[in-house]
């Protein structure tokens, strides 16, 4: 069935323990963490099996969830 690539942007005040909880939730859903950065904000990149339903966008510490992909500038 494949997988989908996603990015979670956390709110600036999010404690590290909340980010770690989200990482564990992703792994329990069969996902893989593909990256983590704090350079431009607290961000987590990951993959999930296609068709997986999540409720990340209802988490009070998450500013947004979006598809991960290639960005091009023309």
TIKOL-431459 format. One record per atom (N, C-alpha, C, O): residue number from 1; residue in one letter; atom name; x, y, z. Coordinates in nm, 2 decimals, always signed. Example, Ala and Ser with C-alpha at 12.3 -4.5 7.8 and 13.67 -1.06 7.14 Angstrom:
PT resi resn name   east  north     up
PT    1    A    N  +1.32  -0.57  +0.78
PT    1    A   CA  +1.23  -0.45  +0.78
PT    1    A    C  +1.32  -0.33  +0.78
PT    1    A    O  +1.42  -0.33  +0.85
PT    2    S    N  +1.28  -0.22  +0.71
PT    2    S   CA  +1.37  -0.11  +0.71
PT    2    S    C  +1.29  +0.00  +0.79
PT    2    S    O  +1.34  +0.11  +0.80
//
This chain:
PT resi resn name   east  north     up
PT    1    X    N  +0.08  -0.12  +0.00
PT    1    X   CA  +0.00  +0.00  +0.00
PT    1    X    C  +0.09  +0.13  +0.00
PT    1    X    O  +0.04  +0.23  -0.04
PT    2    X    N  +0.21  +0.12  +0.05
PT    2    X   CA  +0.30  +0.24  +0.04
PT    2    X    C  +0.30  +0.31  +0.17
PT    2    X    O  +0.24  +0.27  +0.28
PT    3    X    N  +0.36  +0.43  +0.17
PT    3    X   CA  +0.37  +0.51  +0.28
PT    3    X    C  +0.35  +0.66  +0.25
PT    3    X    O  +0.37  +0.70  +0.13
PT    4    X    N  +0.32  +0.74  +0.35
PT    4    X   CA  +0.31  +0.89  +0.32
PT    4    X    C  +0.41  +0.96  +0.41
PT    4    X    O  +0.44  +0.91  +0.52
PT    5    X    N  +0.47  +1.07  +0.36
PT    5    X   CA  +0.57  +1.15  +0.43
PT    5    X    C  +0.50  +1.27  +0.49
PT    5    X    O  +0.42  +1.34  +0.42
PT    6    X    N  +0.52  +1.30  +0.61
PT    6    X   CA  +0.46  +1.41  +0.68
PT    6    X    C  +0.56  +1.49  +0.76
PT    6    X    O  +0.67  +1.44  +0.79
PT    7    X    N  +0.52  +1.61  +0.79
PT    7    X   CA  +0.60  +1.70  +0.88
PT    7    X    C  +0.51  +1.75  +0.99
PT    7    X    O  +0.39  +1.79  +0.96
PT    8    X    N  +0.55  +1.75  +1.11
PT    8    X   CA  +0.48  +1.81  +1.22
PT    8    X    C  +0.56  +1.93  +1.27
PT    8    X    O  +0.68  +1.92  +1.29
PT    9    X    N  +0.50  +2.04  +1.28
PT    9    X   CA  +0.56  +2.16  +1.34
PT    9    X    C  +0.50  +2.18  +1.48
PT    9    X    O  +0.38  +2.20  +1.49
PT   10    X    N  +0.59  +2.19  +1.58
PT   10    X   CA  +0.54  +2.21  +1.71
PT   10    X    C  +0.55  +2.35  +1.75
PT   10    X    O  +0.62  +2.43  +1.69
PT   11    X    N  +0.47  +2.39  +1.84
PT   11    X   CA  +0.47  +2.53  +1.90
PT   11    X    C  +0.60  +2.55  +1.97
PT   11    X    O  +0.66  +2.46  +2.02
PT   12    X    N  +0.65  +2.67  +1.96
PT   12    X   CA  +0.79  +2.70  +2.02
PT   12    X    C  +0.80  +2.66  +2.17
PT   12    X    O  +0.91  +2.62  +2.21
PT   13    X    N  +0.70  +2.67  +2.24
PT   13    X   CA  +0.71  +2.64  +2.39
PT   13    X    C  +0.69  +2.49  +2.42
PT   13    X    O  +0.69  +2.46  +2.54
PT   14    X    N  +0.68  +2.41  +2.32
PT   14    X   CA  +0.66  +2.27  +2.34
PT   14    X    C  +0.78  +2.20  +2.41
PT   14    X    O  +0.89  +2.21  +2.36
PT   15    X    N  +0.76  +2.14  +2.53
PT   15    X   CA  +0.87  +2.07  +2.60
PT   15    X    C  +0.91  +1.95  +2.52
PT   15    X    O  +0.84  +1.88  +2.45
PT   16    X    N  +1.04  +1.91  +2.53
PT   16    X   CA  +1.10  +1.80  +2.46
PT   16    X    C  +1.03  +1.67  +2.49
PT   16    X    O  +1.01  +1.58  +2.41
PT   17    X    N  +0.97  +1.66  +2.62
PT   17    X   CA  +0.90  +1.53  +2.65
PT   17    X    C  +0.78  +1.51  +2.57
PT   17    X    O  +0.74  +1.40  +2.54
PT   18    X    N  +0.71  +1.62  +2.53
PT   18    X   CA  +0.59  +1.61  +2.44
PT   18    X    C  +0.63  +1.57  +2.30
PT   18    X    O  +0.56  +1.49  +2.23
PT   19    X    N  +0.74  +1.62  +2.25
PT   19    X   CA  +0.79  +1.58  +2.12
PT   19    X    C  +0.83  +1.43  +2.12
PT   19    X    O  +0.80  +1.35  +2.03
PT   20    X    N  +0.89  +1.38  +2.23
PT   20    X   CA  +0.93  +1.24  +2.25
PT   20    X    C  +0.80  +1.16  +2.25
PT   20    X    O  +0.80  +1.05  +2.19
PT   21    X    N  +0.69  +1.20  +2.31
PT   21    X   CA  +0.57  +1.13  +2.32
PT   21    X    C  +0.51  +1.11  +2.18
PT   21    X    O  +0.46  +1.01  +2.14
PT   22    X    N  +0.52  +1.22  +2.10
PT   22    X   CA  +0.47  +1.21  +1.96
PT   22    X    C  +0.55  +1.12  +1.88
PT   22    X    O  +0.50  +1.04  +1.80
PT   23    X    N  +0.68  +1.11  +1.90
PT   23    X   CA  +0.77  +1.02  +1.83
PT   23    X    C  +0.73  +0.88  +1.86
PT   23    X    O  +0.72  +0.79  +1.77
PT   24    X    N  +0.70  +0.85  +1.99
PT   24    X   CA  +0.66  +0.71  +2.03
PT   24    X    C  +0.52  +0.68  +1.96
PT   24    X    O  +0.50  +0.56  +1.92
PT   25    X    N  +0.43  +0.77  +1.96
PT   25    X   CA  +0.30  +0.75  +1.89
PT   25    X    C  +0.32  +0.72  +1.75
PT   25    X    O  +0.25  +0.63  +1.69
PT   26    X    N  +0.41  +0.79  +1.68
PT   26    X   CA  +0.43  +0.76  +1.54
PT   26    X    C  +0.49  +0.62  +1.52
PT   26    X    O  +0.44  +0.54  +1.43
PT   27    X    N  +0.58  +0.58  +1.60
PT   27    X   CA  +0.64  +0.44  +1.60
PT   27    X    C  +0.53  +0.33  +1.62
PT   27    X    O  +0.53  +0.23  +1.56
PT   28    X    N  +0.44  +0.36  +1.72
PT   28    X   CA  +0.33  +0.26  +1.75
PT   28    X    C  +0.24  +0.25  +1.63
PT   28    X    O  +0.17  +0.14  +1.62
PT   29    X    N  +0.22  +0.35  +1.55
PT   29    X   CA  +0.14  +0.34  +1.43
PT   29    X    C  +0.21  +0.28  +1.31
PT   29    X    O  +0.15  +0.27  +1.20
PT   30    X    N  +0.33  +0.23  +1.33
PT   30    X   CA  +0.41  +0.17  +1.23
PT   30    X    C  +0.49  +0.27  +1.15
PT   30    X    O  +0.54  +0.23  +1.04
PT   31    X    N  +0.51  +0.39  +1.20
PT   31    X   CA  +0.58  +0.49  +1.12
PT   31    X    C  +0.73  +0.49  +1.16
PT   31    X    O  +0.77  +0.42  +1.25
PT   32    X    N  +0.80  +0.57  +1.09
PT   32    X   CA  +0.95  +0.59  +1.11
PT   32    X    C  +0.98  +0.74  +1.11
PT   32    X    O  +0.93  +0.82  +1.03
PT   33    X    N  +1.06  +0.77  +1.21
PT   33    X   CA  +1.11  +0.91  +1.22
PT   33    X    C  +1.22  +0.93  +1.11
PT   33    X    O  +1.32  +0.85  +1.11
PT   34    X    N  +1.21  +1.02  +1.03
PT   34    X   CA  +1.31  +1.04  +0.92
PT   34    X    C  +1.40  +1.17  +0.94
PT   34    X    O  +1.50  +1.19  +0.88
PT   35    X    N  +1.35  +1.25  +1.04
PT   35    X   CA  +1.43  +1.37  +1.07
PT   35    X    C  +1.37  +1.45  +1.18
PT   35    X    O  +1.25  +1.44  +1.21
PT   36    X    N  +1.46  +1.53  +1.24
PT   36    X   CA  +1.41  +1.62  +1.36
PT   36    X    C  +1.50  +1.74  +1.36
PT   36    X    O  +1.63  +1.72  +1.34
PT   37    X    N  +1.45  +1.86  +1.37
PT   37    X   CA  +1.53  +1.98  +1.37
PT   37    X    C  +1.47  +2.08  +1.46
PT   37    X    O  +1.35  +2.08  +1.49
PT   38    X    N  +1.55  +2.17  +1.51
PT   38    X   CA  +1.51  +2.28  +1.59
PT   38    X    C  +1.57  +2.41  +1.53
PT   38    X    O  +1.56  +2.52  +1.60
PT   39    X    N  +1.63  +2.40  +1.42
PT   39    X   CA  +1.69  +2.52  +1.35
PT   39    X    C  +1.59  +2.63  +1.32
PT   39    X    O  +1.61  +2.74  +1.36
PT   40    X    N  +1.48  +2.59  +1.26
PT   40    X   CA  +1.38  +2.69  +1.22
PT   40    X    C  +1.25  +2.67  +1.30
PT   40    X    O  +1.14  +2.71  +1.25
PT   41    X    N  +1.26  +2.60  +1.41
PT   41    X   CA  +1.14  +2.57  +1.49
PT   41    X    C  +1.15  +2.42  +1.52
PT   41    X    O  +1.23  +2.35  +1.46
PT   42    X    N  +1.07  +2.38  +1.61
PT   42    X   CA  +1.07  +2.24  +1.65
PT   42    X    C  +0.99  +2.16  +1.55
PT   42    X    O  +0.86  +2.18  +1.54
PT   43    X    N  +1.06  +2.08  +1.47
PT   43    X   CA  +0.99  +2.01  +1.36
PT   43    X    C  +1.03  +1.86  +1.36
PT   43    X    O  +1.15  +1.83  +1.39
PT   44    X    N  +0.94  +1.78  +1.32
PT   44    X   CA  +0.96  +1.63  +1.32
PT   44    X    C  +0.91  +1.58  +1.18
PT   44    X    O  +0.80  +1.61  +1.14
PT   45    X    N  +1.00  +1.51  +1.11
PT   45    X   CA  +0.97  +1.45  +0.98
PT   45    X    C  +0.95  +1.30  +1.00
PT   45    X    O  +1.03  +1.24  +1.07
PT   46    X    N  +0.85  +1.25  +0.93
PT   46    X   CA  +0.83  +1.10  +0.95
PT   46    X    C  +0.75  +1.04  +0.84
PT   46    X    O  +0.69  +1.12  +0.75
PT   47    X    N  +0.74  +0.91  +0.83
PT   47    X   CA  +0.66  +0.84  +0.74
PT   47    X    C  +0.56  +0.75  +0.81
PT   47    X    O  +0.59  +0.71  +0.93
PT   48    X    N  +0.44  +0.73  +0.75
PT   48    X   CA  +0.34  +0.65  +0.81
PT   48    X    C  +0.29  +0.56  +0.70
PT   48    X    O  +0.29  +0.60  +0.58
PT   49    X    N  +0.24  +0.44  +0.73
PT   49    X   CA  +0.18  +0.35  +0.63
PT   49    X    C  +0.06  +0.43  +0.57
PT   49    X    O  -0.02  +0.49  +0.64
PT   50    X    N  +0.05  +0.42  +0.44
PT   50    X   CA  -0.07  +0.49  +0.37
PT   50    X    C  -0.20  +0.44  +0.43
PT   50    X    O  -0.21  +0.33  +0.46
PT   51    X    N  -0.29  +0.54  +0.45
PT   51    X   CA  -0.42  +0.50  +0.50
PT   51    X    C  -0.43  +0.51  +0.66
PT   51    X    O  -0.53  +0.49  +0.71
PT   52    X    N  -0.32  +0.54  +0.72
PT   52    X   CA  -0.32  +0.55  +0.87
PT   52    X    C  -0.39  +0.68  +0.91
PT   52    X    O  -0.36  +0.78  +0.85
PT   53    X    N  -0.48  +0.67  +1.00
PT   53    X   CA  -0.56  +0.78  +1.05
PT   53    X    C  -0.49  +0.83  +1.18
PT   53    X    O  -0.47  +0.75  +1.27
PT   54    X    N  -0.47  +0.96  +1.18
PT   54    X   CA  -0.40  +1.02  +1.30
PT   54    X    C  -0.49  +1.13  +1.35
PT   54    X    O  -0.57  +1.19  +1.29
PT   55    X    N  -0.46  +1.17  +1.48
PT   55    X   CA  -0.52  +1.29  +1.53
PT   55    X    C  -0.42  +1.39  +1.58
PT   55    X    O  -0.44  +1.46  +1.68
PT   56    X    N  -0.30  +1.39  +1.52
PT   56    X   CA  -0.20  +1.48  +1.56
PT   56    X    C  -0.24  +1.63  +1.56
PT   56    X    O  -0.20  +1.71  +1.64
PT   57    X    N  -0.33  +1.67  +1.46
PT   57    X   CA  -0.37  +1.81  +1.45
PT   57    X    C  -0.46  +1.85  +1.57
PT   57    X    O  -0.49  +1.97  +1.58
PT   58    X    N  -0.50  +1.76  +1.66
PT   58    X   CA  -0.58  +1.80  +1.77
PT   58    X    C  -0.49  +1.81  +1.90
PT   58    X    O  -0.54  +1.85  +2.00
PT   59    X    N  -0.36  +1.79  +1.89
PT   59    X   CA  -0.27  +1.80  +2.00
PT   59    X    C  -0.24  +1.95  +2.02
PT   59    X    O  -0.20  +2.02  +1.93
PT   60    X    N  -0.25  +1.99  +2.15
PT   60    X   CA  -0.24  +2.13  +2.18
PT   60    X    C  -0.09  +2.18  +2.16
PT   60    X    O  -0.07  +2.30  +2.15
PT   61    X    N  +0.00  +2.09  +2.15
PT   61    X   CA  +0.14  +2.13  +2.13
PT   61    X    C  +0.18  +2.14  +1.98
PT   61    X    O  +0.29  +2.19  +1.95
PT   62    X    N  +0.10  +2.10  +1.89
PT   62    X   CA  +0.13  +2.09  +1.75
PT   62    X    C  +0.07  +2.21  +1.68
PT   62    X    O  -0.05  +2.24  +1.69
PT   63    X    N  +0.16  +2.29  +1.61
PT   63    X   CA  +0.11  +2.40  +1.53
PT   63    X    C  +0.06  +2.36  +1.40
PT   63    X    O  -0.03  +2.44  +1.34
PT   64    X    N  +0.10  +2.25  +1.34
PT   64    X   CA  +0.05  +2.21  +1.21
PT   64    X    C  +0.11  +2.08  +1.17
PT   64    X    O  +0.22  +2.04  +1.21
PT   65    X    N  +0.04  +2.01  +1.08
PT   65    X   CA  +0.08  +1.89  +1.02
PT   65    X    C  +0.06  +1.91  +0.87
PT   65    X    O  -0.04  +1.95  +0.82
PT   66    X    N  +0.17  +1.87  +0.79
PT   66    X   CA  +0.16  +1.89  +0.64
PT   66    X    C  +0.23  +1.77  +0.57
PT   66    X    O  +0.31  +1.70  +0.63
PT   67    X    N  +0.20  +1.76  +0.45
PT   67    X   CA  +0.27  +1.66  +0.36
PT   67    X    C  +0.42  +1.71  +0.34
PT   67    X    O  +0.44  +1.82  +0.33
PT   68    X    N  +0.51  +1.61  +0.34
PT   68    X   CA  +0.65  +1.64  +0.32
PT   68    X    C  +0.67  +1.61  +0.17
PT   68    X    O  +0.62  +1.51  +0.11
PT   69    X    N  +0.75  +1.69  +0.11
PT   69    X   CA  +0.78  +1.67  -0.04
PT   69    X    C  +0.89  +1.76  -0.08
PT   69    X    O  +0.95  +1.83  +0.00
PT   70    X    N  +0.92  +1.76  -0.21
PT   70    X   CA  +1.03  +1.83  -0.27
PT   70    X    C  +0.98  +1.98  -0.29
PT   70    X    O  +0.87  +1.99  -0.35
PT   71    X    N  +1.06  +2.07  -0.25
PT   71    X   CA  +1.03  +2.21  -0.28
PT   71    X    C  +1.12  +2.26  -0.39
PT   71    X    O  +1.24  +2.24  -0.38
PT   72    X    N  +1.06  +2.33  -0.49
PT   72    X   CA  +1.14  +2.38  -0.60
PT   72    X    C  +1.12  +2.53  -0.61
PT   72    X    O  +1.01  +2.58  -0.58
PT   73    X    N  +1.22  +2.60  -0.65
PT   73    X   CA  +1.21  +2.74  -0.67
PT   73    X    C  +1.24  +2.77  -0.82
PT   73    X    O  +1.34  +2.72  -0.87
PT   74    X    N  +1.16  +2.85  -0.88
PT   74    X   CA  +1.18  +2.88  -1.02
PT   74    X    C  +1.23  +3.02  -1.04
PT   74    X    O  +1.25  +3.06  -1.16
//
